[in-house]
Amino acid sequence: MSAHILIIEDDAVLGRMMVHQLASQGHEVTNVGTWREADEYLARHEPHLIITDMRLPDGDTLDRLGDIVKHQPVILLTAFGSVRSAVAAMKAGAFEYLLKPASPEELSLVVQRALEHTALRRDHQFCRRRLQAKEGATSFMIGVSAALLRVKETIAAVGPSNINVLIQGESGSGKELVARAVHEASERAGRNFVAVDCCTLQEKLFESELFGHERGAFTGADRQKRGLIEGAEGGTLFLDEIGEIEPAIQAKLLRVLETGVFRRLGGTKDLQANIRVVAATNRDLAAMSRQGGFRSDLYYRLSTFVVEVPPLRSRRDDIPYLATHFIQNHNFSKRINKSLASEAIRRLTAYDWPGNVRELRNVVERAIILSRDSSSIRPEHLAFGAGNEENSVKVTLSFEHEPTLEQLEAEYLRLQLAKQSGHRAKVAEVLGVSERNIYRLIQRYKLSVSEYRRS
């Protein structure tokens, strides 16, 4: 476990010995001899661990300990005569103390324990989420189609590397599950997988969530907050719908990818980002970057390796397997052993699934409820959205010229706003995107919601 370590030790010989020993183990180590030098260093950096002498020429560590241990674990170095003070310091929050001069073996062991303890404490809040992630990633891999096999092979190839991955696919096709599978196939699998929905937060709030903030950074910031990048330390940061982030955030994210360094909102310290970034989008980022809607330099950083997730209509052979999986894992179905009638399987397989796997799951769960105590799910239990024989919906868009993709998008949005009486939430549900995404599209195409509302 490589870490950034600050040693505060005024004995130059001892300081050099510890720097040499810990650096040889792969750590980045800095040694200073006074609290003044330490304060100057800590104003610009935030190490993972501090090793400090109990008494320094310009101050006693006990007087400073309460503030330091809020941010980093502290290992104390003490002479035999001040063991009582060291014990008092541990009660005040220090991780451990070592008698000077500490043996190389003892120093290495305590440093390793301190770093592991910090990592475990940081990971605790993500444990349940990670267990759920494993289950979700497994469900995506159910099936026998050639399209699914290609995705599996791609994940197996790119997973063990540490390069950035861009996942492209339609809404509901399972992009987050592919991202989780990439994480589970990597050497970072034992650490956090942190998912960020780029559609759900306003710019300032998004920046605070992603990078964290310092106390006083804005109104209401009454304490320091570590961001999701720090929560993903050593693991994977998944940026879902990356195409929706604002230009200012794009620039800051690019800096993280290029330098591995970031700052909390309102902060002055450069922090290290030991993360792998996996991003996903249902938009054409390459086209957006050419048209100026997305930074081209960020696009090239994110798209080091691209994974294309096939829509469900391209993997029809998987539909019976997925539907059976959803039945077997539905809480309501545990009371009775349900199965799919052959005609129901035919209907499921014939449908085009514009909402992809997410829509299939919804249809199956609705069928479980409608079939009640029946052991078989039959065609009459299947309530599709647009596209089934009983409730066919046809959409016609007319243009006097060959339309661009944006013109098609704008016209279809107008149609849905009119159909849903300007109700953004309903339009978002129909299109399978977030309401915030719909709001941004309305702003982009300069549409007026009020003209579609019925009096």
N, C-alpha and C positions, 0 to 999 in steps of 0.2 A: 504494500500500500504506500505509494509515493505521496509525499506531503510537503507543504511549505512550512518550515519551522524557524522560529526566531529564538536565538539564545541570548540571554542578557547575563553576561558574566564578565567581571572586571579583571579576572586572572587570565591574561592573554594566552599563556601556554595551555591552560585547561580549555579555554574557549576554542583554540585552534584544534586541539585533539578531538573535541566533540564535533566540531564542524566537519573535520576530515572523516571521522567514523560514520556519521549520519549521511553525509554526502555520498560516501562509497556505497551506501545502501539504496541510493536512488532518490534521496530527499533533496529539496532545495533549501539550503540552510544559510542563515545570516546571523552573524554575531556582533553585538554591540556591548559597550562596557558600562553605560550609565542609563538612568531613567530618562535623561534629556534626549539622548540618542534614540532610545526606545520609543519615546513619544513622537519624535520626528518620523521614525520609520512607520509606526502604527497609523500615523495620519495619512500615509500613502498606500499602505498594504494591510491585508487582513490574513495573517498566517493561520494555518490549521492548528498549530500547537505552539505554546511558549514554554521554554525551559529557562528558569531564572534563579539567580542566587537569592538567598534570603535577605542579605544585606548588601547594598550597593553604595558607592561613594556619595551619591546624592539622594539617598532615601531608603526606607525600609519597605520590603515587599508587602508586609502585612497591611500597611497603610494604603496600598494600591490594589490589593487582591480582589476586594469586593466588586470593583468596576471591571477588572480584566476578565474574571471567570464568567461574566455574562456573555462574552463573545468567543472566548477560546479556552480549551482545557489548559491547565497550568501544572507543570512539574517543577517542584522546588529542589534546589541544591542547597544543602546545609552542612555546616561543620557539626561535629559530634555534640558540642556544647549547647547547640540551639535546637535540639530535637524537640523540646517542649514547644518552642515557637512554631516548628514545622507542623506538629500535631494540631496546634491551634489554627494554623493556616488551612489545614485539610478540613477542619470543621467549618471553616469559612468558605469552602468550595474548591480548594486545590485538589487535583486528581491524585497526586502521589508525591512523596519526597524521597530524595536520594542523598546518602551521606557522601561527602566529597573526600577523596576523588572516587567517583563511581566507576566500577569496572565496565569495560566495553559491553560484556554480555548483559549486565544488569541494565545499563542505559538502553540498549536495543530492545530488551524485553518490555521495559516500562513505556518506552515510546510507542511500541507496537500496540500495547494494551490500551494506551490513551487514545490512539487513533481509531482503534476498533470500537472502543466504547462510544466515542463521538459518532462514528458512522452508524452504529446500532441505534443510538438515541435519535439520530436524524431520520433513519429509515422507518422508525416505529409507526409514524402516522400514515405511512403508505402501505403497510403490510396487507390489510384487508383488500385494498384496491388491487394489489398485485395478484392476490389469490383469485379474485374475480377476473383479472386480465387473462390468467392462464386458461380458465374455463372458456372465456370468449374466444381466445385465439384458437383453441381446439375445435370449437364449433365451426369456424370458417373452413377448416381443413377436411370437413366431411364431404365425401363425394368421390366420383371415379372419372370425371370428365377429363379430356385432354387439356382443356383450358385451365382447370384447377391444378393438374399435374405440372403445367408450365410455371404456374405461380409458386408451387411448392419447391420446384427446382431452383427458381430464382431466389427464393428466401434462403434456401440452403447454401447458395453460392455467396450471397451478399451478407448474410447474417454474421458470420464470424469476423468480417472485416470491421473497420472502425469508420468507414466513409459515410458521408451524408447520403440519405436516401429520400427521393421524392416519389410518393405514391399517387398515381393518377387513376381516377375512375368515377363513375356516376355516383350520385347520392344513394346511400343505402346498399352499396355493393360490398361493403366490408373493409374499407380502407384502414380503419382503426384496428381491426382485428389482424390485418396483414402487418401493420406497424408493430403490434404486440408480438406477433410471431417472429418478426425480424429481431426484436429485442431478446426474445427467449432463445434465439439461435446464436446469440452473441456471447462474448466473454463478459458482458455487462449484465447478464441475466440474473445474477444474484443481487443486483442493486435495483433502484427505483425505475419504474416506467411512469413518467408524468405526462398526462395528456392535457393539452391546452386548446380550448375551443376559441379560435381566433374571431369568431363571429359574434360572441356574446357580450364583449366588454367594450366600453368606450375607451378612447385612446389613452387618457390619463390613467384610468383604472387598469387598463390592460398593461400599461407600462409598469405600474406598481406591482401587479400580480406577477408579471414575468421577471422583472429585475429586483423587486423588493424596494423598500424605501427606508430612509433614515428618519429619526424623530424630528418633527418640525418641517418635513419636506413640503407639506401642504396642510391646509386646514383639516384638523381631525387626525393627523398623524402624530399621535401622542406617544408612540413608542416605535422602536426599530422593528421592521418586518423583513424577514428573509423571503425572497421570491422563489418562483417555481424553478428557475435555473439552479438555485442552490439546493432545492428539494430533489432535483434530479442528479445531484453530485455523484459521479461515478457510473451513472446509468444513462437512460435515454429520455430525451425531451421530444415529445410528439406534438407538432404544431398542426392541428386539424384546420382545414380550409385556410391555408396560408395566404391565398390570393386576396383575402379580405382585410389584411392588416394595412394600417395607414402608412404613408411614406415616411413619417418621422420614426416610427417603430421599425420599418424596413431598414433604415440606415443604422440604427442601433443593433439590430439583429445581425446585420452584415459585419459589424465590428466584432461581435462575439465569434462569428464563424471564421473571420480572418485572423484574429489575434488570440482567441481563447480568453479574452479579458472583457469585463463589464463593470459597471458601477450601479449601485442602488440609486433610486430616484432621490435627489438631494444630497448624494454622497460625493466624496472626493477620493475615496480609496479604490484602487484597481483590484478587482477580485478575479480569481481564476475560475474558468468554467470548464470543468472536466466532465463534459457531456458529449453524447452523440445525438445529433439532430436528425430526426425523421419527420418529414412534412408530408401533408396530403392536400389534394385539391380536386374539385370536380370541374375546374375551369382550365382553359388553355393558357398556361402561364407563359409559354413561349411566345404566343401571339400577343398576350398582354404586355410582355417586355418589349416587343418590337414596336408596339403602339404607345409606349410610355405609361401604361397603366400599372406596371410593376417593374421594379429596378432590375435591369438586365444583369448587373453584377451579382445581385442576390440570387437571381434565378440560376445562374451558372454555379454558384456555390451550393445551392440546395440540390441541384439536379446532377450531382456527381454520378449517381446511379438512379435510374428511373424504373419503377415497377408499375406495370399496367395491370389494374385489377379488372377482370372481365365482368360485364353485366350478367345478371342471372340468365337472361335469354340466350347467352352464348355458352352456358353450361347446363343445359336442360337435363342432361343425364343425372345431375346432382340433386335435382329438385325432390324426388321421392326420398332420398337419404336425408336431406335437410329437413323436410317436413316431418319425417319419422323422429328425427332428433328433437325437434321442437315439441312434438307430442310427448315423448318420453321424459322430457325435462320440464314439463309444465306442471305447476303445483296442483291444478284442478284435476289433472289426469291421473294422479297417483292412486286415486280411489278405485280406478277401473282401467283395465288394460285395453286401451283404444288402438284401433288400426285404421288405415285408409282403404276404402273400397276401391276396386280397380278403376271404376269410372271416375272417382274423385281424383285418383292419380293422373288419369288421362287429362282431366280438366286442368289440373295444376300445371302439368307439363306443357299444355298447349298455350297457356296464357303467357303474354310477353313481359310481365312484371316490370312496369316502368319504375316502381319503387324498389326493385331488386330484392335482396335477401331480407331487408327490413320489412318490406311489404308482405313477403311470404310468411314471415313469422307472425305478423298481425293477422293475416287471413287464417292461418292454422290455429292460433290462439282463440280467435272468434269462433271458429268451427268447433273447437273443443267445448266451448260454452253452449253453443246452439245444439250440439248433439246430445247434451245432457247425459243421461245414464246409458245411452246406446254404446255398444262396444265398437261400432263402426262409424267412421266419418264418411258421409255420402255427399254426392254433388249438391243436394239442396242445402247442405250446411255451409257451403262455401260462398261467402259474400265478397266478391271481388270489387275493386274500384272501377275506374274507367277501363273499358276494353272487353268485358265479358259479354256473352251473347244477350243476356237479359237486360243489361244496362249499358248498352254501347254508347260511347260519347265520341263524336267526331269533331275535330277542330280544323277549320279551314282558315288559313291566313293568305290574303291576296296582296300581291305586289305588281306594279307595272314594270319592274326591273328585277334583275337578279339581286336579292337582298344579301347584305352582310350578316354575319352571325349576331352582331349587336342589334341590327335592325329587327331580326327575327325575335331576339330576346325581348326587345322593347315592345314590339307589337303583341307578343304573347302575354306580356305582363299587363298591357292595357286591357286585353281581352279578359284576363282573370280578375283584374280589379273591377271591371264592369260586372262580371258574373257574380262576384262575391260582395258587390255593393261597397267597394272600397275598404273592406275588412282585411287589414294586413295579415292578421293571424291565420285567417282562413286561406288566404292566398299562399302563405308560407307552408301550410299543411298540404295543400294540393301540389305545390312544386317540390315538396320534400326538402326545404331549406329553412334556416332560422328566420324569425320575424325581423331581426336586425339586418339580415341579408336583403330582405325585401325592401326595408327602409332605404338601404344604400342604393339599390337598383332604382327606386323611385326618385331619389335625389340625382342619380347619374343621368337618368333620362328625362329629368325635369317634368315629371308627371304631377298632377294635382289630384290627391286622393278625394278631396271634397266633391269634385265634379262627378264622381262615381257613386257617391252616397245617395241613397234614396231618402226622400223626406218622409 
